[in-house]
Amino acid sequence: METIRPEDAGEARTQYGKLSLVRTLWIGVFVIGVVLRIAFVWRPADYRLLNSWRECDYTSIARSFATEGMNILYPRVDWRGDTPGFAEMEFPVLPWTAALLYRVAGYHEEILRMLSALCSVLALFAFAGFARRALPPAGALVATTLFAVNGLLFALSGAIQPEPLQVLFTILTASAAYRWYQSGSGRTLLLASAIAAAAILTKASSAYLGVLLAYVVLRKEGIRAFTKPVVYLSALVALAPPLLWYGWAHTHYLSTGLSLGLSNETHFLSWDLLMHPWTWLRGNIAAEVVHAFAISGVVLAALALLLPWKSIEFPISWYASVWIFYVISADTSGDGWAYYYHCLSIPPACMLMGLGYVAAIDETVLRKLRMRPALGSTLGTALVVLAIVATLAWGINRQYQTMSAPDLEPLYRCAVSFRDHIPSGARIVVRGGTRLDEHRHPVAFNESMVFTWMNRTGFNYAQEDFTESTLRVIAQKGARYWLAAPDDRAVTHVYASIAAKCTLVAHCDQYDLFDISSLARAVDVQPQ
């Protein structure tokens, strides 16, 4: 029988201890990440909303599927005016799934948040699996930790929005593309293309994945890629479903004029923006530094650039592909309200930060920087800790702002109190947003909150269009009740003229509810 030497036993215990510590760290990361993602799924779609118009749109679309018909090809919005409500939007898989669950479990708006949280949890595990396959062990753990606690992903995980599902599909696409690059299997390339199609259907901004896939294919195959049928078939798989859906969705816009911002808003880089790039570049850079890299992570990512190109090529090309989308959509991506678009950058950014930590402890890199191993390890750990603190602080602050929501609470409370004064089926009219952005480009002005909270359909008008004539035309189209907001009351002469002709039904804080049916019978003498 072989005798085990004491020094061998000691080394085995040391290795076991290291493995146990690593395993414990991974479990801790998963526990923290999952808890963050499910912490706020319990609330309905009331005033505690991360992005009010988007979340209320999805809530009302899910409800309309459940009550007006489950045909997924015909999503309906509440701010439909005198149309059937069919709206141009991304493929409505989340609201449709929620509607299906409503029919099984009853109407609970929290279901939509649970679906988002589930997608976010799955994205965490998908990213961890990809990172462990593509990065060194230490880099994978750091990258997954930063992904797990990322403030923007934390905030979006319980939001009634498509972004958590979009992030899941983008990670799965990138992971499949990476596997194809290693194996060259045609089936894997087709799988990557199919998941990319699902991501683009979930949200059109995922079209940037086409750039990533094209780069990976050309990088591996070179000019031979143009001679391989599987490449053309993969392109067809990636593009055909989105083109079919968005083409169909556009017919809704042509027939009803309703869109969630696809055709009735300016997104793309224009000559004017190209001549004045600093505004949108500054907005994008600031969003990236805060949301994707958590400030100190910028230094980590910069350290990654000292590693051999082969080890950083994939995350660099992934991140660059996202930036191509940001530049093309410069009229949107750099705006403050579009901060959540930058969730697309987080997976490749976390990979680069994980590789940056690897660089910080790599002897070759440390010799280039003339740093000692202990100092490099300390620097890398400090940067990771700072990034964790920064991103968690942003996420917690954002959740606090969402949960308190002082700006929306009065409107929500008044909308709920007015609901009892409005017969079921009666149409309402509510002030929306502005028709033009700061660049004087068209934007979607519809706001859905009041319609969702009142469970009524009706009309929006843009802020610039607020006149008595506007309300008269809307009343003649069938609207009966007008919710006058403080900004409406501020236009004193218009508000006073309308109030003199209509019946005040209810008052709450600074909001008034009028019966405007008398306007439909009035004669419009002169536009104001």
C-alpha positions in Angstrom: 0.0 0.0 0.0 1.3 3.4 -1.0 2.0 5.8 1.9 0.9 9.4 1.6 3.6 11.8 2.5 2.7 14.6 4.9 3.7 17.3 2.5 1.5 15.8 -0.2 -1.4 15.7 2.1 -0.8 19.3 3.0 -0.7 20.4 -0.6 -4.0 18.5 -1.2 -5.6 20.3 1.7 -4.5 23.6 0.3 -5.8 22.8 -3.1 -9.1 21.7 -1.6 -9.3 24.8 0.4 -8.8 27.0 -2.7 -11.5 25.1 -4.6 -13.9 25.4 -1.6 -13.3 29.1 -1.4 -13.8 29.6 -5.2 -17.0 27.5 -5.0 -18.2 29.6 -2.1 -17.5 32.8 -4.0 -19.4 31.6 -7.0 -22.4 30.6 -4.9 -22.3 33.9 -3.2 -22.3 35.8 -6.5 -25.3 33.8 -7.7 -27.2 34.3 -4.5 -26.6 38.0 -4.5 -27.4 38.4 -8.2 -30.7 36.4 -7.9 -31.8 38.3 -4.8 -31.2 41.6 -6.5 -33.2 40.5 -9.5 -36.3 39.3 -7.6 -36.4 41.9 -4.8 -38.9 44.3 -6.3 -41.2 42.1 -8.4 -44.1 42.3 -5.9 -45.5 45.7 -6.9 -48.2 46.3 -9.5 -47.9 48.9 -12.3 -48.8 51.8 -10.0 -46.8 55.0 -9.6 -43.6 53.1 -8.7 -42.3 52.8 -12.2 -38.8 52.9 -13.6 -39.8 54.1 -17.0 -43.4 55.1 -16.7 -44.6 55.3 -20.4 -42.9 52.0 -21.4 -44.1 50.0 -18.4 -47.6 51.2 -18.7 -47.7 50.5 -22.4 -46.7 46.9 -21.8 -49.2 46.6 -18.9 -52.1 47.8 -21.1 -51.0 45.7 -24.1 -51.0 42.6 -21.9 -54.4 43.5 -20.5 -55.8 44.0 -24.0 -54.6 40.6 -25.1 -56.3 39.0 -22.2 -59.6 40.9 -22.6 -59.8 41.7 -26.4 -58.2 38.7 -28.0 -55.1 36.6 -27.8 -53.9 37.0 -31.5 -50.3 38.0 -31.0 -50.2 39.7 -34.4 -52.5 42.4 -33.1 -51.1 44.2 -30.1 -53.4 47.0 -28.9 -52.6 50.2 -26.9 -55.0 52.2 -24.8 -54.2 55.6 -26.3 -55.8 54.4 -29.5 -58.1 57.3 -30.2 -61.0 56.2 -32.4 -59.0 53.3 -33.9 -59.0 49.6 -32.9 -55.7 50.3 -31.2 -53.4 48.1 -33.3 -49.9 49.5 -32.8 -46.5 49.1 -34.3 -44.0 47.7 -31.8 -41.5 44.9 -31.3 -42.8 41.3 -31.2 -45.0 41.4 -28.1 -43.9 38.0 -26.6 -43.8 39.3 -23.0 -47.2 41.0 -22.8 -48.7 38.1 -24.7 -47.2 35.5 -22.3 -48.4 37.6 -19.4 -52.0 37.6 -20.8 -51.8 33.9 -21.2 -50.9 33.6 -17.5 -53.7 36.0 -16.6 -56.1 33.6 -18.1 -54.7 30.8 -15.9 -53.9 32.6 -12.6 -56.1 35.7 -12.8 -55.2 39.3 -13.5 -52.0 40.3 -11.6 -49.8 43.0 -13.0 -46.9 41.6 -11.0 -46.7 38.7 -13.4 -45.1 41.0 -16.0 -42.4 41.9 -13.4 -41.9 38.2 -12.6 -41.3 37.5 -16.3 -38.7 40.3 -16.5 -37.0 39.0 -13.3 -37.0 35.4 -14.7 -35.3 36.6 -17.9 -32.8 38.6 -15.8 -31.9 35.6 -13.6 -31.5 33.4 -16.7 -29.2 36.0 -18.3 -27.0 35.9 -15.1 -26.5 32.2 -15.4 -26.1 32.4 -19.2 -23.4 35.1 -18.7 -21.6 33.1 -16.0 -21.5 30.0 -18.3 -20.1 32.0 -21.2 -17.6 33.8 -19.0 -16.3 30.5 -17.5 -15.8 29.2 -21.0 -14.2 32.3 -22.6 -12.2 33.8 -19.7 -9.5 32.6 -17.3 -11.0 31.5 -13.9 -10.2 34.7 -12.0 -11.5 36.8 -14.9 -14.7 34.8 -15.2 -15.4 35.2 -11.5 -14.8 39.0 -11.5 -16.8 39.5 -14.8 -19.8 37.5 -13.4 -19.6 39.4 -10.1 -19.8 42.7 -11.8 -22.6 41.5 -14.1 -24.5 40.2 -11.0 -24.4 43.5 -9.1 -24.7 45.9 -12.1 -27.0 48.7 -11.1 -28.7 49.1 -14.4 -29.5 45.4 -14.7 -30.6 45.4 -11.1 -33.0 48.3 -11.9 -34.3 46.7 -15.1 -34.8 43.2 -13.7 -38.2 44.1 -12.1 -39.2 46.6 -14.8 -42.1 45.8 -17.2 -39.9 46.2 -20.2 -38.3 44.0 -22.9 -34.7 44.7 -22.0 -34.1 41.8 -19.6 -35.2 39.3 -22.3 -33.2 41.2 -24.9 -30.0 41.0 -22.7 -30.6 37.2 -22.3 -30.9 36.7 -26.1 -27.9 38.8 -26.8 -25.7 36.8 -24.4 -26.9 33.5 -25.8 -26.2 34.8 -29.4 -22.7 35.9 -28.5 -22.1 32.6 -26.6 -23.2 30.6 -29.7 -21.1 32.7 -32.0 -18.1 32.2 -29.8 -18.7 28.4 -29.8 -19.0 28.4 -33.6 -15.7 30.3 -33.9 -14.0 27.5 -31.9 -15.8 24.6 -33.5 -16.8 25.7 -37.0 -20.0 23.7 -36.7 -22.7 24.9 -39.2 -25.4 24.0 -36.7 -23.9 26.3 -34.1 -23.8 29.2 -36.6 -27.5 28.6 -37.4 -28.3 28.5 -33.7 -26.5 31.8 -33.2 -28.4 33.3 -36.1 -31.8 32.0 -34.8 -31.2 33.5 -31.3 -30.1 36.8 -32.9 -33.4 36.8 -34.8 -35.2 36.3 -31.4 -33.2 39.2 -29.9 -34.1 41.5 -32.8 -37.8 40.5 -32.5 -37.6 41.3 -28.8 -36.2 44.8 -29.6 -35.0 46.2 -32.9 -31.8 47.6 -31.3 -30.5 44.0 -31.2 -29.8 44.3 -34.9 -26.3 45.3 -33.9 -25.7 41.5 -33.4 -25.6 41.2 -37.1 -22.4 43.2 -37.0 -20.9 40.9 -34.4 -21.9 37.8 -36.4 -20.5 39.2 -39.6 -17.2 40.0 -37.9 -16.9 36.5 -36.4 -17.7 34.8 -39.7 -15.3 36.9 -41.7 -12.6 36.6 -39.1 -12.8 32.8 -39.2 -13.5 32.2 -42.8 -12.2 35.2 -44.6 -13.2 35.5 -48.2 -14.3 31.9 -48.2 -17.4 32.9 -46.2 -19.0 34.2 -49.4 -18.8 30.7 -51.0 -20.4 28.8 -48.1 -24.2 28.1 -48.3 -24.5 27.9 -44.5 -23.4 31.5 -44.2 -26.2 32.7 -46.5 -28.7 30.4 -44.7 -27.6 31.8 -41.4 -28.1 35.4 -42.6 -31.6 34.4 -43.8 -32.4 32.8 -40.4 -31.2 36.0 -38.6 -33.0 38.5 -40.8 -36.2 37.0 -42.2 -38.3 36.7 -39.0 -37.5 40.3 -37.9 -38.1 41.7 -41.4 -41.4 39.9 -41.6 -42.6 41.0 -38.2 -41.5 44.7 -38.5 -42.9 44.9 -42.0 -46.2 43.6 -40.6 -46.1 45.9 -37.6 -45.6 48.8 -39.9 -48.9 48.1 -41.5 -50.5 48.8 -38.1 -48.9 52.2 -38.1 -50.0 52.9 -41.6 -53.6 52.0 -40.7 -53.9 53.5 -37.2 -51.0 55.9 -36.9 -50.1 54.2 -33.6 -46.5 53.3 -32.8 -44.3 52.8 -29.8 -41.6 55.0 -31.3 -40.5 53.0 -34.3 -42.0 55.1 -37.2 -43.1 58.2 -35.3 -39.8 59.1 -33.8 -36.4 60.1 -35.2 -33.6 57.8 -34.0 -30.8 57.9 -36.6 -27.7 59.9 -37.0 -28.4 63.0 -39.1 -26.2 65.5 -40.8 -26.9 68.1 -38.1 -25.8 65.6 -35.4 -22.8 64.7 -37.4 -21.8 68.4 -37.6 -22.4 68.7 -33.8 -21.2 65.4 -32.4 -20.2 66.4 -28.9 -23.8 66.4 -27.5 -24.7 62.8 -28.4 -21.1 61.5 -27.9 -21.0 63.1 -24.4 -24.4 61.5 -23.5 -23.3 58.0 -24.8 -19.8 58.2 -23.1 -21.3 59.3 -19.8 -23.9 56.5 -19.9 -21.2 53.9 -20.7 -18.9 55.1 -17.9 -21.6 55.0 -15.3 -23.9 52.1 -16.4 -21.5 49.7 -18.2 -18.2 50.3 -16.4 -19.2 51.7 -13.0 -16.5 54.4 -13.4 -13.5 52.5 -12.0 -14.1 49.7 -14.4 -12.8 52.0 -17.2 -9.3 51.5 -15.8 -9.9 47.7 -15.6 -11.0 47.6 -19.2 -8.0 49.7 -20.2 -5.7 47.2 -18.4 -7.3 44.4 -20.5 -5.8 46.1 -23.6 -2.3 45.0 -22.4 -3.2 41.3 -22.9 -2.6 39.5 -26.1 -5.1 40.4 -28.8 -6.4 36.8 -29.1 -7.7 36.8 -25.5 -9.5 40.1 -25.8 -10.6 40.0 -29.5 -14.1 38.7 -28.9 -15.3 41.0 -26.1 -13.7 44.0 -28.0 -15.5 43.1 -31.2 -18.7 42.6 -29.2 -18.4 45.9 -27.5 -17.5 47.7 -30.7 -20.6 46.3 -32.4 -22.7 47.8 -29.7 -21.1 51.2 -30.3 -21.9 51.0 -34.0 -25.5 50.9 -32.9 -25.1 53.8 -30.6 -23.6 55.9 -33.4 -26.3 55.0 -35.9 -29.0 55.8 -33.4 -27.3 58.9 -32.2 -30.6 60.9 -32.1 -31.8 58.6 -29.3 -28.9 56.7 -27.7 -27.2 59.8 -26.2 -30.4 61.2 -24.6 -30.8 61.0 -20.9 -34.0 59.1 -21.0 -32.5 56.4 -23.2 -30.0 55.3 -20.4 -31.5 51.8 -20.4 -30.4 51.3 -24.0 -26.9 50.9 -22.6 -27.8 47.6 -21.0 -26.5 46.2 -24.3 -23.0 47.2 -23.4 -22.9 45.5 -20.0 -22.1 41.9 -21.0 -19.0 42.8 -23.1 -18.0 45.5 -20.7 -18.0 43.0 -17.8 -15.9 40.6 -19.8 -13.4 43.3 -20.5 -13.3 44.2 -16.8 -12.8 40.6 -15.9 -9.9 40.4 -18.3 -8.6 43.7 -16.8 -8.4 42.0 -13.5 -6.5 39.1 -15.1 -4.0 41.7 -16.6 -3.6 43.2 -13.1 -2.2 40.0 -11.8 -0.5 38.8 -14.9 3.3 38.8 -14.5 4.0 39.7 -18.2 1.7 42.7 -17.9 3.1 43.7 -14.6 6.6 43.7 -16.0 5.4 46.0 -18.8 4.0 48.4 -16.2 7.0 47.9 -13.9 4.8 46.9 -11.0 5.2 44.2 -8.4 2.7 41.3 -8.2 1.4 42.3 -4.8 0.8 45.9 -6.0 -0.9 44.7 -9.2 -3.2 42.3 -7.3 -4.1 45.1 -4.8 -4.8 47.6 -7.7 -7.0 45.1 -9.5 -8.9 44.1 -6.4 -9.4 47.8 -5.4 -10.8 48.6 -8.9 -13.2 45.7 -8.7 -14.4 46.7 -5.2 -14.9 50.3 -6.3 -16.8 49.2 -9.4 -19.1 46.9 -7.2 -19.7 49.7 -4.8 -20.4 52.3 -7.5 -22.8 50.2 -9.6 -24.7 48.9 -6.5 -25.0 52.5 -5.2 -26.5 53.6 -8.5 -28.9 50.7 -8.7 -30.1 51.2 -5.1 -30.5 54.9 -5.6 -32.5 54.3 -8.8 -34.7 51.8 -7.0 -35.2 54.3 -4.2 -36.2 57.0 -6.6 -38.6 54.5 -8.4 -40.2 53.3 -5.1 -40.8 56.9 -3.9 -41.7 58.4 -7.3 -42.9 61.8 -5.9 -43.7 63.2 -9.3 -46.1 60.3 -10.4 -47.8 59.6 -7.1 -50.3 62.5 -7.2 -51.2 61.7 -10.8 -51.7 58.1 -9.9 -53.8 58.8 -6.9 -56.0 61.2 -8.8 -56.4 58.9 -11.8 -57.6 56.1 -9.6 -60.0 58.4 -7.8 -61.4 59.7 -11.1 -61.9 56.2 -12.5 -65.2 55.7 -10.6 -66.6 58.8 -12.3 -66.0 57.4 -15.8 -68.4 54.8 -17.2 -66.8 51.7 -18.6 -66.2 52.2 -22.3 -66.2 56.0 -22.2 -63.1 57.5 -23.8 -60.8 59.9 -22.1 -58.3 62.5 -23.4 -55.0 63.2 -21.6 -52.1 65.5 -22.2 -49.0 63.7 -23.6 -45.4 64.7 -24.1 -43.8 67.1 -26.6 -44.0 66.5 -30.3 -40.4 67.6 -31.0 -37.1 66.9 -29.2 -34.3 69.4 -28.5 -33.0 68.9 -32.0 -36.4 69.7 -33.5 -36.9 66.1 -34.6 -40.2 64.3 -34.2 -40.6 62.1 -31.1 -43.4 59.9 -29.9 -45.5 62.1 -27.6 -48.0 59.5 -26.4 -48.1 58.8 -22.6 -49.9 55.8 -21.4 -50.0 56.0 -17.6 -53.4 57.5 -17.0 -55.0 55.1 -19.5 -53.5 52.2 -17.7 -54.4 53.3 -14.2 -58.0 54.2 -15.2 -58.3 51.1 -17.5 -59.9 53.3 -20.1 -59.0 54.0 -23.8 -58.9 57.3 -25.5 -56.7 60.1 -26.9 -53.4 61.9 -26.2 -52.6 65.3 -27.5 -49.1 66.8 -27.8 -48.2 69.6 -25.4 -47.7 72.0 -28.3 -51.2 71.2 -29.6 -53.2 72.2 -26.5 -56.0 74.5 -27.7 -59.7 74.5 -27.4 -59.9 73.5 -31.0 -57.8 70.4 -30.4 -60.1 69.3 -27.6 -63.2 70.0 -29.7 -61.9 67.8 -32.6 -61.1 65.0 -30.1 -64.5 65.3 -28.5 -66.1 65.1 -31.9 -64.2 61.8 -32.4 -65.8 60.3 -29.3 -63.8 61.5 -26.3 -66.0 62.4 -23.3 -63.8 63.1 -20.3 -60.7 65.3 -20.2 -58.1 65.1 -17.4 -56.7 68.5 -17.1 -53.1 68.5 -15.8 -51.3 71.4 -14.0 -49.5 72.2 -17.3 -52.9 72.6 -18.9 -54.1 74.8 -16.1 -51.0 77.0 -16.6 -52.3 78.0 -20.1 -54.8 80.2 -18.3 -56.9 81.6 -21.2 -57.3 78.2 -22.9 -58.2 76.4 -19.7 -60.6 79.1 -18.6 -62.5 79.0 -21.9 -62.8 75.2 -21.9 -63.8 75.1 -18.2 -66.6 77.7 -18.9 -68.1 75.4 -21.6 -67.7 72.0 -19.9 -68.9 70.3 -16.7 -66.4 69.8 -13.8 -66.9 66.2 -12.7 -64.2 65.8 -10.1 -61.2 67.6 -8.6 -58.1 66.1 -7.0 -55.0 68.0 -6.0 -54.0 70.0 -9.1 -56.0 67.8 -11.5 -59.5 68.3 -12.8 -61.8 65.9 -14.6 -64.2 67.5 -17.1 -67.1 66.2 -19.2 -66.3 67.7 -22.6 -69.2 66.2 -24.5 -70.6 69.8 -24.9 -67.5 70.7 -27.0 -68.6 68.1 -29.6 -71.7 70.2 -30.2 -70.0 73.6 -30.2 -68.9 75.5 -33.3 -65.3 76.2 -33.7 -65.2 79.8 -34.6 -61.5 80.4 -34.7 -58.4 78.3 -33.7 -56.7 79.7 -30.6 
